[in-house]
């Protein structure tokens, strides 16, 4: 992580950066007096900082390496800066303003706190990293966290040859490869062999040859990658390292679910879909493969709510969601678009196959008998619109969405409980 050191004016800091609502009335009054020149600006600023730290508003958000030392940096909610407060909170009297470290390439909150214990114990260090990441994984971000944790692993395992291999299709979010880790796409020939051997070995460390070993990294009890290290690394430390990485991915997965999961159906929500469609379109163009988008709408859903109640409507949404998920591959995704509408992304799927899959899902929902809490039986149907990139996506994702929406409208216009494929200019 690279930083630029700047000097922050104390008056500007108190006026614009400090959240006044987090200060008590007495301290707010002293701030106003300091800004008018009636009190020492420096003394009041130091007191404000201590108050914010005590309340947890100003918290340690990273460490800056200076030679052998790691200097704590503090962050405020919503601020892109990290503050070096040694001159105000420490014993030295100068300089008279806090030094601010603003990252060159990403928000400062992505830097991780230093957690190395004084005795340098590797296991304690790795376990402390794990606890830190479990508390707050989202604000750090995946690549930044991996950058710091892999650097820490190399240092604690006393080897520069530590490298992490991850399979993209098994991860909760798209990651880019970094200096100490490589992310492989599904079907990558380089990944096939190590993944096969790691999965065959279960939770055991596998001999990779050439004086190196692979240790499995898990997510939800599934192997998603491997940590490559020299055979000389003690086995217990290697397993501690993979436990740390497993916990790190698990914490991020849980955080992602909180942010991107629809609580009623358990599906991805619209925020996830809007992020994922751009990723899938880019992948589709790069691999020269088609991408099918399916828009789904439950027919006469308002009538279900009006006649049977909202509890019945919620049950219908859950049952339909289950059928949509059950009919998909692991590389497909289904999201709740909103209300009774769903959106599905099917990579490597053309027009004929997309329509076939849509009709299979439609038939599965139509044949499902839903039993309500009062013993009544209910059947529902769905209508679906299909568009396919690149044929319907010359103008990007908005055009792909527009074509699927128009196809769904046409399916409903024709009587519902049917699938319509969006026409293309060549049709």
Helices and strands as residue ranges (DSSP letters): E 3-7, H 10-12, I 13-17, G 20-22, H 25-35, H 41-55, E 59-66, E 69-75, E 82-84, H 86-89, E 99-103, G 108-110, H 122-135, H 142-156, E 163-167, G 168-170, E 181-184, H 189-200, E 206-209, E 212-219, E 222-230, H 235-260, H 270-287, E 291-298, H 301-308, H 310-326, E 333-338, E 341-347, H 351-366, E 370-371, E 377-378, E 382-389, H 397-413, E 419-421
